[in-house]
Structure formats: structure tokens, C-alpha cells
């Protein structure tokens, strides 16, 4: 299982899920109303490294972080 973590304004509790790659994980997250609107704008980190390849394989114990954009001034 992989752990999925959410930050900032994403209103979802962290959870663990079985997924073989980021594409499969994205399909799972699309089913969550509170998350799907964020998927197109969030950066994705795998074990604290930013990635963008949805074919990236996932393994037991991986941590996926959804990082929403940050605004400031």
C-alpha cells in the first residue's frame, strides 16, 4: 500500500491505498469529490521528490503528497 498525503486547502484526510502506478492512483483520487478538482493544479511528490510521469511505478511504503499551488505576497 502507498500513503497519500494532502496539504493546504485540500479537505481530505490522509489515507493508504493499493495502486501500482500514479495513473491508477489518479483514477482512485478522481472518485473523491473533495480531491478531484485539485488534481489538475497540484504538484505530485513521490517520497519527497517532485514527479510528473503518470507511469511512475509505486511500491509498498511509498508516500505520495499532493501539493496545491501556493500564493503569497
CHARMM internal coordinates of N, CA and C (Angstrom, degrees):
IC EDIT
DIST 1 N 1 CA 1.4471
DIST 1 CA 1 C 1.5282
ANGL 1 N 1 CA 1 C 109.24
DIST 1 C 2 N 1.3111
ANGL 1 CA 1 C 2 N 115.43
DIHE 1 N 1 CA 1 C 2 N 152.23
DIST 2 N 2 CA 1.4622
ANGL 1 C 2 N 2 CA 121.41
DIHE 1 CA 1 C 2 N 2 CA 175.43
DIST 2 CA 2 C 1.5224
ANGL 2 N 2 CA 2 C 108.07
DIHE 1 C 2 N 2 CA 2 C -114.61
DIST 2 C 3 N 1.3167
ANGL 2 CA 2 C 3 N 115.87
DIHE 2 N 2 CA 2 C 3 N 150.08
DIST 3 N 3 CA 1.4594
ANGL 2 C 3 N 3 CA 121.09
DIHE 2 CA 2 C 3 N 3 CA 177.43
DIST 3 CA 3 C 1.5205
ANGL 3 N 3 CA 3 C 108.69
DIHE 2 C 3 N 3 CA 3 C -96.34
DIST 3 C 4 N 1.3208
ANGL 3 CA 3 C 4 N 116.24
DIHE 3 N 3 CA 3 C 4 N 134.12
DIST 4 N 4 CA 1.4596
ANGL 3 C 4 N 4 CA 121.95
DIHE 3 CA 3 C 4 N 4 CA 177.99
DIST 4 CA 4 C 1.5241
ANGL 4 N 4 CA 4 C 107.54
DIHE 3 C 4 N 4 CA 4 C -111.63
DIST 4 C 5 N 1.3408
ANGL 4 CA 4 C 5 N 115.65
DIHE 4 N 4 CA 4 C 5 N 125.67
DIST 5 N 5 CA 1.4654
ANGL 4 C 5 N 5 CA 121.36
DIHE 4 CA 4 C 5 N 5 CA -178.85
DIST 5 CA 5 C 1.5182
ANGL 5 N 5 CA 5 C 109.82
DIHE 4 C 5 N 5 CA 5 C -117.01
DIST 5 C 6 N 1.3204
ANGL 5 CA 5 C 6 N 114.79
DIHE 5 N 5 CA 5 C 6 N 142.80
DIST 6 N 6 CA 1.4632
ANGL 5 C 6 N 6 CA 122.13
DIHE 5 CA 5 C 6 N 6 CA -178.93
DIST 6 CA 6 C 1.5195
ANGL 6 N 6 CA 6 C 109.18
DIHE 5 C 6 N 6 CA 6 C -119.38
DIST 6 C 7 N 1.3333
ANGL 6 CA 6 C 7 N 116.28
DIHE 6 N 6 CA 6 C 7 N 144.91
DIST 7 N 7 CA 1.4605
ANGL 6 C 7 N 7 CA 120.90
DIHE 6 CA 6 C 7 N 7 CA -177.06
DIST 7 CA 7 C 1.5164
ANGL 7 N 7 CA 7 C 110.98
DIHE 6 C 7 N 7 CA 7 C -130.86
DIST 7 C 8 N 1.3267
ANGL 7 CA 7 C 8 N 114.92
DIHE 7 N 7 CA 7 C 8 N 164.50
DIST 8 N 8 CA 1.4586
ANGL 7 C 8 N 8 CA 121.14
DIHE 7 CA 7 C 8 N 8 CA 174.99
DIST 8 CA 8 C 1.5134
ANGL 8 N 8 CA 8 C 112.31
DIHE 7 C 8 N 8 CA 8 C 62.29
DIST 8 C 9 N 1.3284
ANGL 8 CA 8 C 9 N 116.47
DIHE 8 N 8 CA 8 C 9 N -135.27
DIST 9 N 9 CA 1.4645
ANGL 8 C 9 N 9 CA 121.07
DIHE 8 CA 8 C 9 N 9 CA -172.53
DIST 9 CA 9 C 1.5312
ANGL 9 N 9 CA 9 C 115.16
DIHE 8 C 9 N 9 CA 9 C -79.37
DIST 9 C 10 N 1.3093
ANGL 9 CA 9 C 10 N 118.45
DIHE 9 N 9 CA 9 C 10 N 1.11
DIST 10 N 10 CA 1.4683
ANGL 9 C 10 N 10 CA 119.74
DIHE 9 CA 9 C 10 N 10 CA 179.39
DIST 10 CA 10 C 1.5271
ANGL 10 N 10 CA 10 C 108.09
DIHE 9 C 10 N 10 CA 10 C -72.27
DIST 10 C 11 N 1.2939
ANGL 10 CA 10 C 11 N 116.19
DIHE 10 N 10 CA 10 C 11 N 118.66
DIST 11 N 11 CA 1.4679
ANGL 10 C 11 N 11 CA 121.98
DIHE 10 CA 10 C 11 N 11 CA -174.64
DIST 11 CA 11 C 1.5272
ANGL 11 N 11 CA 11 C 110.69
DIHE 10 C 11 N 11 CA 11 C -92.78
DIST 11 C 12 N 1.3130
ANGL 11 CA 11 C 12 N 115.06
DIHE 11 N 11 CA 11 C 12 N 75.01
DIST 12 N 12 CA 1.4640
ANGL 11 C 12 N 12 CA 120.21
DIHE 11 CA 11 C 12 N 12 CA -179.99
DIST 12 CA 12 C 1.5226
ANGL 12 N 12 CA 12 C 107.92
DIHE 11 C 12 N 12 CA 12 C -150.13
DIST 12 C 13 N 1.3183
ANGL 12 CA 12 C 13 N 116.16
DIHE 12 N 12 CA 12 C 13 N 140.55
DIST 13 N 13 CA 1.4587
ANGL 12 C 13 N 13 CA 121.45
DIHE 12 CA 12 C 13 N 13 CA 175.68
DIST 13 CA 13 C 1.5316
ANGL 13 N 13 CA 13 C 109.15
DIHE 12 C 13 N 13 CA 13 C -75.86
DIST 13 C 14 N 1.3225
ANGL 13 CA 13 C 14 N 116.28
DIHE 13 N 13 CA 13 C 14 N 145.72
DIST 14 N 14 CA 1.4581
ANGL 13 C 14 N 14 CA 120.33
DIHE 13 CA 13 C 14 N 14 CA 173.88
DIST 14 CA 14 C 1.5293
ANGL 14 N 14 CA 14 C 108.41
DIHE 13 C 14 N 14 CA 14 C -60.81
DIST 14 C 15 N 1.3308
ANGL 14 CA 14 C 15 N 116.63
DIHE 14 N 14 CA 14 C 15 N 148.79
DIST 15 N 15 CA 1.4601
ANGL 14 C 15 N 15 CA 119.83
DIHE 14 CA 14 C 15 N 15 CA 178.93
DIST 15 CA 15 C 1.5187
ANGL 15 N 15 CA 15 C 110.10
DIHE 14 C 15 N 15 CA 15 C -153.55
DIST 15 C 16 N 1.3300
ANGL 15 CA 15 C 16 N 115.73
DIHE 15 N 15 CA 15 C 16 N 166.66
DIST 16 N 16 CA 1.4643
ANGL 15 C 16 N 16 CA 122.23
DIHE 15 CA 15 C 16 N 16 CA 176.16
DIST 16 CA 16 C 1.5175
ANGL 16 N 16 CA 16 C 108.64
DIHE 15 C 16 N 16 CA 16 C -109.46
DIST 16 C 17 N 1.3388
ANGL 16 CA 16 C 17 N 115.24
DIHE 16 N 16 CA 16 C 17 N 147.07
DIST 17 N 17 CA 1.4574
ANGL 16 C 17 N 17 CA 120.72
DIHE 16 CA 16 C 17 N 17 CA -176.42
DIST 17 CA 17 C 1.5282
ANGL 17 N 17 CA 17 C 109.07
DIHE 16 C 17 N 17 CA 17 C -151.90
DIST 17 C 18 N 1.3194
ANGL 17 CA 17 C 18 N 116.01
DIHE 17 N 17 CA 17 C 18 N 155.52
DIST 18 N 18 CA 1.4615
ANGL 17 C 18 N 18 CA 121.76
DIHE 17 CA 17 C 18 N 18 CA 175.47
DIST 18 CA 18 C 1.5239
ANGL 18 N 18 CA 18 C 108.37
DIHE 17 C 18 N 18 CA 18 C -92.85
DIST 18 C 19 N 1.3252
ANGL 18 CA 18 C 19 N 117.50
DIHE 18 N 18 CA 18 C 19 N 120.18
DIST 19 N 19 CA 1.4662
ANGL 18 C 19 N 19 CA 122.52
DIHE 18 CA 18 C 19 N 19 CA 177.20
DIST 19 CA 19 C 1.5229
ANGL 19 N 19 CA 19 C 107.89
DIHE 18 C 19 N 19 CA 19 C -151.93
DIST 19 C 20 N 1.3330
ANGL 19 CA 19 C 20 N 116.60
DIHE 19 N 19 CA 19 C 20 N 139.89
DIST 20 N 20 CA 1.4648
ANGL 19 C 20 N 20 CA 120.00
DIHE 19 CA 19 C 20 N 20 CA -176.80
DIST 20 CA 20 C 1.5233
ANGL 20 N 20 CA 20 C 113.06
DIHE 19 C 20 N 20 CA 20 C -89.40
DIST 20 C 21 N 1.3600
ANGL 20 CA 20 C 21 N 116.64
DIHE 20 N 20 CA 20 C 21 N -22.59
DIST 21 N 21 CA 1.4643
ANGL 20 C 21 N 21 CA 120.14
DIHE 20 CA 20 C 21 N 21 CA 177.97
DIST 21 CA 21 C 1.5302
ANGL 21 N 21 CA 21 C 109.07
DIHE 20 C 21 N 21 CA 21 C -155.40
DIST 21 C 22 N 1.3178
ANGL 21 CA 21 C 22 N 116.52
DIHE 21 N 21 CA 21 C 22 N 175.49
DIST 22 N 22 CA 1.4627
ANGL 21 C 22 N 22 CA 120.40
DIHE 21 CA 21 C 22 N 22 CA -177.25
DIST 22 CA 22 C 1.5233
ANGL 22 N 22 CA 22 C 112.41
DIHE 21 C 22 N 22 CA 22 C -66.45
DIST 22 C 23 N 1.3202
ANGL 22 CA 22 C 23 N 117.36
DIHE 22 N 22 CA 22 C 23 N -31.55
DIST 23 N 23 CA 1.4665
ANGL 22 C 23 N 23 CA 120.28
DIHE 22 CA 22 C 23 N 23 CA 178.94
DIST 23 CA 23 C 1.5311
ANGL 23 N 23 CA 23 C 110.19
DIHE 22 C 23 N 23 CA 23 C -62.79
DIST 23 C 24 N 1.3148
ANGL 23 CA 23 C 24 N 116.18
DIHE 23 N 23 CA 23 C 24 N -43.94
DIST 24 N 24 CA 1.4639
ANGL 23 C 24 N 24 CA 120.95
DIHE 23 CA 23 C 24 N 24 CA 178.11
DIST 24 CA 24 C 1.5310
ANGL 24 N 24 CA 24 C 110.52
DIHE 23 C 24 N 24 CA 24 C -65.50
DIST 24 C 25 N 1.3211
ANGL 24 CA 24 C 25 N 117.00
DIHE 24 N 24 CA 24 C 25 N -41.50
DIST 25 N 25 CA 1.4622
ANGL 24 C 25 N 25 CA 120.88
DIHE 24 CA 24 C 25 N 25 CA 178.06
DIST 25 CA 25 C 1.5249
ANGL 25 N 25 CA 25 C 110.81
DIHE 24 C 25 N 25 CA 25 C -63.27
DIST 25 C 26 N 1.3116
ANGL 25 CA 25 C 26 N 117.34
DIHE 25 N 25 CA 25 C 26 N -41.60
DIST 26 N 26 CA 1.4683
ANGL 25 C 26 N 26 CA 121.19
DIHE 25 CA 25 C 26 N 26 CA 178.98
DIST 26 CA 26 C 1.5336
ANGL 26 N 26 CA 26 C 110.66
DIHE 25 C 26 N 26 CA 26 C -59.93
DIST 26 C 27 N 1.3276
ANGL 26 CA 26 C 27 N 117.23
DIHE 26 N 26 CA 26 C 27 N -40.80
DIST 27 N 27 CA 1.4649
ANGL 26 C 27 N 27 CA 120.89
DIHE 26 CA 26 C 27 N 27 CA 178.13
DIST 27 CA 27 C 1.5281
ANGL 27 N 27 CA 27 C 110.80
DIHE 26 C 27 N 27 CA 27 C -62.34
DIST 27 C 28 N 1.3089
ANGL 27 CA 27 C 28 N 116.80
DIHE 27 N 27 CA 27 C 28 N -39.06
DIST 28 N 28 CA 1.4683
ANGL 27 C 28 N 28 CA 121.03
DIHE 27 CA 27 C 28 N 28 CA 177.46
DIST 28 CA 28 C 1.5251
ANGL 28 N 28 CA 28 C 110.08
DIHE 27 C 28 N 28 CA 28 C -65.32
DIST 28 C 29 N 1.3320
ANGL 28 CA 28 C 29 N 116.87
DIHE 28 N 28 CA 28 C 29 N -44.12
DIST 29 N 29 CA 1.4647
ANGL 28 C 29 N 29 CA 121.00
DIHE 28 CA 28 C 29 N 29 CA -178.33
DIST 29 CA 29 C 1.5270
ANGL 29 N 29 CA 29 C 112.04
DIHE 28 C 29 N 29 CA 29 C -68.52
DIST 29 C 30 N 1.3278
ANGL 29 CA 29 C 30 N 117.88
DIHE 29 N 29 CA 29 C 30 N -29.59
DIST 30 N 30 CA 1.4699
ANGL 29 C 30 N 30 CA 122.05
DIHE 29 CA 29 C 30 N 30 CA 178.08
DIST 30 CA 30 C 1.5282
ANGL 30 N 30 CA 30 C 111.42
DIHE 29 C 30 N 30 CA 30 C -60.28
DIST 30 C 31 N 1.3174
ANGL 30 CA 30 C 31 N 117.09
DIHE 30 N 30 CA 30 C 31 N -24.47
DIST 31 N 31 CA 1.4602
ANGL 30 C 31 N 31 CA 121.36
DIHE 30 CA 30 C 31 N 31 CA -178.72
DIST 31 CA 31 C 1.5251
ANGL 31 N 31 CA 31 C 112.64
DIHE 30 C 31 N 31 CA 31 C -79.23
DIST 31 C 32 N 1.3207
ANGL 31 CA 31 C 32 N 117.60
DIHE 31 N 31 CA 31 C 32 N -12.08
DIST 32 N 32 CA 1.4635
ANGL 31 C 32 N 32 CA 121.54
DIHE 31 CA 31 C 32 N 32 CA -179.53
DIST 32 CA 32 C 1.5217
ANGL 32 N 32 CA 32 C 109.20
DIHE 31 C 32 N 32 CA 32 C -95.86
DIST 32 C 33 N 1.3237
ANGL 32 CA 32 C 33 N 116.05
DIHE 32 N 32 CA 32 C 33 N 113.94
DIST 33 N 33 CA 1.4702
ANGL 32 C 33 N 33 CA 121.65
DIHE 32 CA 32 C 33 N 33 CA -176.67
DIST 33 CA 33 C 1.5235
ANGL 33 N 33 CA 33 C 112.27
DIHE 32 C 33 N 33 CA 33 C -55.45
DIST 33 C 34 N 1.3342
ANGL 33 CA 33 C 34 N 117.43
DIHE 33 N 33 CA 33 C 34 N -40.06
DIST 34 N 34 CA 1.4624
ANGL 33 C 34 N 34 CA 120.43
DIHE 33 CA 33 C 34 N 34 CA -175.81
DIST 34 CA 34 C 1.5274
ANGL 34 N 34 CA 34 C 112.88
DIHE 33 C 34 N 34 CA 34 C -74.48
DIST 34 C 35 N 1.3202
ANGL 34 CA 34 C 35 N 117.45
DIHE 34 N 34 CA 34 C 35 N -9.96
DIST 35 N 35 CA 1.4668
ANGL 34 C 35 N 35 CA 121.50
DIHE 34 CA 34 C 35 N 35 CA -176.24
DIST 35 CA 35 C 1.5235
ANGL 35 N 35 CA 35 C 112.33
DIHE 34 C 35 N 35 CA 35 C -111.16
DIST 35 C 36 N 1.3246
ANGL 35 CA 35 C 36 N 118.48
DIHE 35 N 35 CA 35 C 36 N -37.57
DIST 36 N 36 CA 1.4652
ANGL 35 C 36 N 36 CA 120.75
DIHE 35 CA 35 C 36 N 36 CA -168.60
DIST 36 CA 36 C 1.5251
ANGL 36 N 36 CA 36 C 113.75
DIHE 35 C 36 N 36 CA 36 C -58.24
DIST 36 C 37 N 1.3347
ANGL 36 CA 36 C 37 N 118.32
DIHE 36 N 36 CA 36 C 37 N -32.67
DIST 37 N 37 CA 1.4671
ANGL 36 C 37 N 37 CA 120.06
DIHE 36 CA 36 C 37 N 37 CA 178.92
DIST 37 CA 37 C 1.5301
ANGL 37 N 37 CA 37 C 112.06
DIHE 36 C 37 N 37 CA 37 C -66.94
DIST 37 C 38 N 1.3230
ANGL 37 CA 37 C 38 N 117.27
DIHE 37 N 37 CA 37 C 38 N -21.17
DIST 38 N 38 CA 1.4631
ANGL 37 C 38 N 38 CA 121.56
DIHE 37 CA 37 C 38 N 38 CA -178.14
DIST 38 CA 38 C 1.5264
ANGL 38 N 38 CA 38 C 113.22
DIHE 37 C 38 N 38 CA 38 C -89.20
DIST 38 C 39 N 1.3099
ANGL 38 CA 38 C 39 N 118.33
DIHE 38 N 38 CA 38 C 39 N -18.54
DIST 39 N 39 CA 1.4621
ANGL 38 C 39 N 39 CA 120.78
DIHE 38 CA 38 C 39 N 39 CA -171.76
DIST 39 CA 39 C 1.5230
ANGL 39 N 39 CA 39 C 113.54
DIHE 38 C 39 N 39 CA 39 C -59.82
DIST 39 C 40 N 1.3081
ANGL 39 CA 39 C 40 N 117.68
DIHE 39 N 39 CA 39 C 40 N -34.06
DIST 40 N 40 CA 1.4688
ANGL 39 C 40 N 40 CA 119.61
DIHE 39 CA 39 C 40 N 40 CA -177.21
DIST 40 CA 40 C 1.5284
ANGL 40 N 40 CA 40 C 113.14
DIHE 39 C 40 N 40 CA 40 C -77.97
DIST 40 C 41 N 1.3234
ANGL 40 CA 40 C 41 N 117.89
DIHE 40 N 40 CA 40 C 41 N -15.22
DIST 41 N 41 CA 1.4699
ANGL 40 C 41 N 41 CA 120.00
DIHE 40 CA 40 C 41 N 41 CA -176.39
DIST 41 CA 41 C 1.5268
ANGL 41 N 41 CA 41 C 113.82
DIHE 40 C 41 N 41 CA 41 C -115.28
DIST 41 C 42 N 1.3097
ANGL 41 CA 41 C 42 N 117.66
DIHE 41 N 41 CA 41 C 42 N -10.55
DIST 42 N 42 CA 1.4645
ANGL 41 C 42 N 42 CA 120.68
DIHE 41 CA 41 C 42 N 42 CA -177.47
DIST 42 CA 42 C 1.5250
ANGL 42 N 42 CA 42 C 111.98
DIHE 41 C 42 N 42 CA 42 C -84.45
DIST 42 C 43 N 1.3180
ANGL 42 CA 42 C 43 N 114.60
DIHE 42 N 42 CA 42 C 43 N 144.96
DIST 43 N 43 CA 1.4612
ANGL 42 C 43 N 43 CA 120.33
DIHE 42 CA 42 C 43 N 43 CA 166.47
DIST 43 CA 43 C 1.5302
ANGL 43 N 43 CA 43 C 106.43
DIHE 42 C 43 N 43 CA 43 C -81.52
DIST 43 C 44 N 1.3241
ANGL 43 CA 43 C 44 N 115.96
DIHE 43 N 43 CA 43 C 44 N 152.24
DIST 44 N 44 CA 1.4590
ANGL 43 C 44 N 44 CA 120.76
DIHE 43 CA 43 C 44 N 44 CA 179.97
DIST 44 CA 44 C 1.5208
ANGL 44 N 44 CA 44 C 108.41
DIHE 43 C 44 N 44 CA 44 C -119.40
DIST 44 C 45 N 1.3261
ANGL 44 CA 44 C 45 N 115.12
DIHE 44 N 44 CA 44 C 45 N 130.76
DIST 45 N 45 CA 1.4606
ANGL 44 C 45 N 45 CA 120.41
DIHE 44 CA 44 C 45 N 45 CA 176.93
DIST 45 CA 45 C 1.5268
ANGL 45 N 45 CA 45 C 108.70
DIHE 44 C 45 N 45 CA 45 C -116.59
DIST 45 C 46 N 1.3174
ANGL 45 CA 45 C 46 N 115.15
DIHE 45 N 45 CA 45 C 46 N 135.85
DIST 46 N 46 CA 1.4623
ANGL 45 C 46 N 46 CA 122.44
DIHE 45 CA 45 C 46 N 46 CA 174.36
DIST 46 CA 46 C 1.5169
ANGL 46 N 46 CA 46 C 106.63
DIHE 45 C 46 N 46 CA 46 C -111.66
DIST 46 C 47 N 1.3213
ANGL 46 CA 46 C 47 N 116.14
DIHE 46 N 46 CA 46 C 47 N 113.81
DIST 47 N 47 CA 1.4678
ANGL 46 C 47 N 47 CA 121.09
DIHE 46 CA 46 C 47 N 47 CA -178.02
DIST 47 CA 47 C 1.5291
ANGL 47 N 47 CA 47 C 111.09
DIHE 46 C 47 N 47 CA 47 C 51.05
DIST 47 C 48 N 1.3325
ANGL 47 CA 47 C 48 N 115.90
DIHE 47 N 47 CA 47 C 48 N 47.02
DIST 48 N 48 CA 1.4719
ANGL 47 C 48 N 48 CA 125.26
DIHE 47 CA 47 C 48 N 48 CA 176.14
DIST 48 CA 48 C 1.5297
ANGL 48 N 48 CA 48 C 114.58
DIHE 47 C 48 N 48 CA 48 C 70.11
DIST 48 C 49 N 1.3347
ANGL 48 CA 48 C 49 N 118.10
DIHE 48 N 48 CA 48 C 49 N 16.66
DIST 49 N 49 CA 1.4593
ANGL 48 C 49 N 49 CA 122.22
DIHE 48 CA 48 C 49 N 49 CA 175.38
DIST 49 CA 49 C 1.5280
ANGL 49 N 49 CA 49 C 108.57
DIHE 48 C 49 N 49 CA 49 C -119.55
DIST 49 C 50 N 1.3395
ANGL 49 CA 49 C 50 N 116.92
DIHE 49 N 49 CA 49 C 50 N 124.64
DIST 50 N 50 CA 1.4634
ANGL 49 C 50 N 50 CA 120.29
DIHE 49 CA 49 C 50 N 50 CA 179.87
DIST 50 CA 50 C 1.5259
ANGL 50 N 50 CA 50 C 110.43
DIHE 49 C 50 N 50 CA 50 C -65.31
DIST 50 C 51 N 1.3394
ANGL 50 CA 50 C 51 N 115.82
DIHE 50 N 50 CA 50 C 51 N 136.69
DIST 51 N 51 CA 1.4649
ANGL 50 C 51 N 51 CA 121.28
DIHE 50 CA 50 C 51 N 51 CA 179.56
DIST 51 CA 51 C 1.5232
ANGL 51 N 51 CA 51 C 109.07
DIHE 50 C 51 N 51 CA 51 C -139.41
DIST 51 C 52 N 1.3332
ANGL 51 CA 51 C 52 N 116.39
DIHE 51 N 51 CA 51 C 52 N 160.55
DIST 52 N 52 CA 1.4623
ANGL 51 C 52 N 52 CA 119.75
DIHE 51 CA 51 C 52 N 52 CA 177.37
DIST 52 CA 52 C 1.5263
ANGL 52 N 52 CA 52 C 113.07
DIHE 51 C 52 N 52 CA 52 C -139.57
DIST 52 C 53 N 1.3115
ANGL 52 CA 52 C 53 N 118.24
DIHE 52 N 52 CA 52 C 53 N 2.74
DIST 53 N 53 CA 1.4594
ANGL 52 C 53 N 53 CA 122.36
DIHE 52 CA 52 C 53 N 53 CA -179.99
DIST 53 CA 53 C 1.5311
ANGL 53 N 53 CA 53 C 109.73
DIHE 52 C 53 N 53 CA 53 C -90.26
DIST 53 C 54 N 1.3360
ANGL 53 CA 53 C 54 N 116.97
DIHE 53 N 53 CA 53 C 54 N 110.54
DIST 54 N 54 CA 1.4629
ANGL 53 C 54 N 54 CA 120.59
DIHE 53 CA 53 C 54 N 54 CA -177.61
DIST 54 CA 54 C 1.5243
ANGL 54 N 54 CA 54 C 113.24
DIHE 53 C 54 N 54 CA 54 C -67.86
DIST 54 C 55 N 1.3190
ANGL 54 CA 54 C 55 N 118.17
DIHE 54 N 54 CA 54 C 55 N -13.25
DIST 55 N 55 CA 1.4596
ANGL 54 C 55 N 55 CA 121.08
DIHE 54 CA 54 C 55 N 55 CA 177.25
DIST 55 CA 55 C 1.5253
ANGL 55 N 55 CA 55 C 112.28
DIHE 54 C 55 N 55 CA 55 C -87.47
DIST 55 C 56 N 1.3248
ANGL 55 CA 55 C 56 N 116.84
DIHE 55 N 55 CA 55 C 56 N 3.56
DIST 56 N 56 CA 1.4601
ANGL 55 C 56 N 56 CA 121.05
DIHE 55 CA 55 C 56 N 56 CA 179.22
DIST 56 CA 56 C 1.5288
ANGL 56 N 56 CA 56 C 109.46
DIHE 55 C 56 N 56 CA 56 C -60.12
DIST 56 C 57 N 1.3359
ANGL 56 CA 56 C 57 N 117.51
DIHE 56 N 56 CA 56 C 57 N 122.92
DIST 57 N 57 CA 1.4650
ANGL 56 C 57 N 57 CA 119.50
DIHE 56 CA 56 C 57 N 57 CA 179.70
DIST 57 CA 57 C 1.5270
ANGL 57 N 57 CA 57 C 111.09
DIHE 56 C 57 N 57 CA 57 C -71.26
DIST 57 C 58 N 1.3212
ANGL 57 CA 57 C 58 N 115.32
DIHE 57 N 57 CA 57 C 58 N 148.87
DIST 58 N 58 CA 1.4592
ANGL 57 C 58 N 58 CA 121.70
DIHE 57 CA 57 C 58 N 58 CA 176.82
DIST 58 CA 58 C 1.5172
ANGL 58 N 58 CA 58 C 108.36
DIHE 57 C 58 N 58 CA 58 C -113.79
DIST 58 C 59 N 1.3253
ANGL 58 CA 58 C 59 N 115.61
DIHE 58 N 58 CA 58 C 59 N 148.01
DIST 59 N 59 CA 1.4571
ANGL 58 C 59 N 59 CA 119.62
DIHE 58 CA 58 C 59 N 59 CA 178.67
DIST 59 CA 59 C 1.5214
ANGL 59 N 59 CA 59 C 110.06
DIHE 58 C 59 N 59 CA 59 C -129.51
DIST 59 C 60 N 1.2985
ANGL 59 CA 59 C 60 N 115.64
DIHE 59 N 59 CA 59 C 60 N 164.76
DIST 60 N 60 CA 1.4572
ANGL 59 C 60 N 60 CA 122.87
DIHE 59 CA 59 C 60 N 60 CA 179.93
DIST 60 CA 60 C 1.5304
ANGL 60 N 60 CA 60 C 110.62
DIHE 59 C 60 N 60 CA 60 C -50.06
DIST 60 C 61 N 1.3341
ANGL 60 CA 60 C 61 N 116.08
DIHE 60 N 60 CA 60 C 61 N 128.96
DIST 61 N 61 CA 1.4595
ANGL 60 C 61 N 61 CA 120.93
DIHE 60 CA 60 C 61 N 61 CA 176.81
DIST 61 CA 61 C 1.5159
ANGL 61 N 61 CA 61 C 115.41
DIHE 60 C 61 N 61 CA 61 C 89.89
DIST 61 C 62 N 1.3393
ANGL 61 CA 61 C 62 N 118.31
DIHE 61 N 61 CA 61 C 62 N -5.76
DIST 62 N 62 CA 1.4675
ANGL 61 C 62 N 62 CA 120.05
DIHE 61 CA 61 C 62 N 62 CA 177.21
DIST 62 CA 62 C 1.5266
ANGL 62 N 62 CA 62 C 110.12
DIHE 61 C 62 N 62 CA 62 C -63.23
DIST 62 C 63 N 1.3393
ANGL 62 CA 62 C 63 N 115.28
DIHE 62 N 62 CA 62 C 63 N 151.29
DIST 63 N 63 CA 1.4581
ANGL 62 C 63 N 63 CA 121.73
DIHE 62 CA 62 C 63 N 63 CA 176.70
DIST 63 CA 63 C 1.5204
ANGL 63 N 63 CA 63 C 108.12
DIHE 62 C 63 N 63 CA 63 C -119.31
DIST 63 C 64 N 1.3274
ANGL 63 CA 63 C 64 N 115.80
DIHE 63 N 63 CA 63 C 64 N 122.09
DIST 64 N 64 CA 1.4601
ANGL 63 C 64 N 64 CA 122.76
DIHE 63 CA 63 C 64 N 64 CA 177.69
DIST 64 CA 64 C 1.5204
ANGL 64 N 64 CA 64 C 107.82
DIHE 63 C 64 N 64 CA 64 C -105.66
DIST 64 C 65 N 1.3259
ANGL 64 CA 64 C 65 N 117.11
DIHE 64 N 64 CA 64 C 65 N 129.25
DIST 65 N 65 CA 1.4613
ANGL 64 C 65 N 65 CA 121.85
DIHE 64 CA 64 C 65 N 65 CA 177.85
DIST 65 CA 65 C 1.5187
ANGL 65 N 65 CA 65 C 109.36
DIHE 64 C 65 N 65 CA 65 C -117.04
DIST 65 C 66 N 1.3324
ANGL 65 CA 65 C 66 N 116.46
DIHE 65 N 65 CA 65 C 66 N 129.85
DIST 66 N 66 CA 1.4650
ANGL 65 C 66 N 66 CA 121.79
DIHE 65 CA 65 C 66 N 66 CA 173.38
DIST 66 CA 66 C 1.5182
ANGL 66 N 66 CA 66 C 107.34
DIHE 65 C 66 N 66 CA 66 C -97.15
DIST 66 C 67 N 1.3296
ANGL 66 CA 66 C 67 N 115.51
DIHE 66 N 66 CA 66 C 67 N 117.79
DIST 67 N 67 CA 1.4591
ANGL 66 C 67 N 67 CA 122.16
DIHE 66 CA 66 C 67 N 67 CA -173.10
DIST 67 CA 67 C 1.5230
ANGL 67 N 67 CA 67 C 109.93
DIHE 66 C 67 N 67 CA 67 C -112.37
DIST 67 C 68 N 1.3346
ANGL 67 CA 67 C 68 N 117.61
DIHE 67 N 67 CA 67 C 68 N 106.32
DIST 68 N 68 CA 1.4637
ANGL 67 C 68 N 68 CA 119.76
DIHE 67 CA 67 C 68 N 68 CA 179.80
DIST 68 CA 68 C 1.5218
ANGL 68 N 68 CA 68 C 110.79
DIHE 67 C 68 N 68 CA 68 C -70.45
DIST 68 C 69 N 1.3365
ANGL 68 CA 68 C 69 N 117.25
DIHE 68 N 68 CA 68 C 69 N 158.64
DIST 69 N 69 CA 1.4626
ANGL 68 C 69 N 69 CA 120.10
DIHE 68 CA 68 C 69 N 69 CA 178.04
DIST 69 CA 69 C 1.5309
ANGL 69 N 69 CA 69 C 110.14
DIHE 68 C 69 N 69 CA 69 C -62.81
DIST 69 C 70 N 1.3186
ANGL 69 CA 69 C 70 N 114.92
DIHE 69 N 69 CA 69 C 70 N 150.80
DIST 70 N 70 CA 1.4618
ANGL 69 C 70 N 70 CA 121.04
DIHE 69 CA 69 C 70 N 70 CA -178.87
DIST 70 CA 70 C 1.5172
ANGL 70 N 70 CA 70 C 108.59
DIHE 69 C 70 N 70 CA 70 C -113.12
DIST 70 C 71 N 1.3171
ANGL 70 CA 70 C 71 N 116.02
DIHE 70 N 70 CA 70 C 71 N 134.60
DIST 71 N 71 CA 1.4653
ANGL 70 C 71 N 71 CA 121.47
DIHE 70 CA 70 C 71 N 71 CA 175.89
DIST 71 CA 71 C 1.5217
ANGL 71 N 71 CA 71 C 107.80
DIHE 70 C 71 N 71 CA 71 C -116.71
DIST 71 C 72 N 1.2678
ANGL 71 CA 71 C 72 N 115.62
DIHE 71 N 71 CA 71 C 72 N 149.64
DIST 72 N 72 CA 1.4565
ANGL 71 C 72 N 72 CA 118.48
DIHE 71 CA 71 C 72 N 72 CA 178.49
DIST 72 CA 72 C 1.5052
ANGL 72 N 72 CA 72 C 110.42
DIHE 71 C 72 N 72 CA 72 C -165.66
DIST 72 C 73 N 1.2821
ANGL 72 CA 72 C 73 N 114.48
DIHE 72 N 72 CA 72 C 73 N 179.16
DIST 73 N 73 CA 1.4440
ANGL 72 C 73 N 73 CA 117.08
DIHE 72 CA 72 C 73 N 73 CA -179.99
DIST 73 CA 73 C 1.4875
ANGL 73 N 73 CA 73 C 112.11
DIHE 72 C 73 N 73 CA 73 C -165.58
END
COOR INIT
IC SEED 1 N 1 CA 1 C
IC BUILD
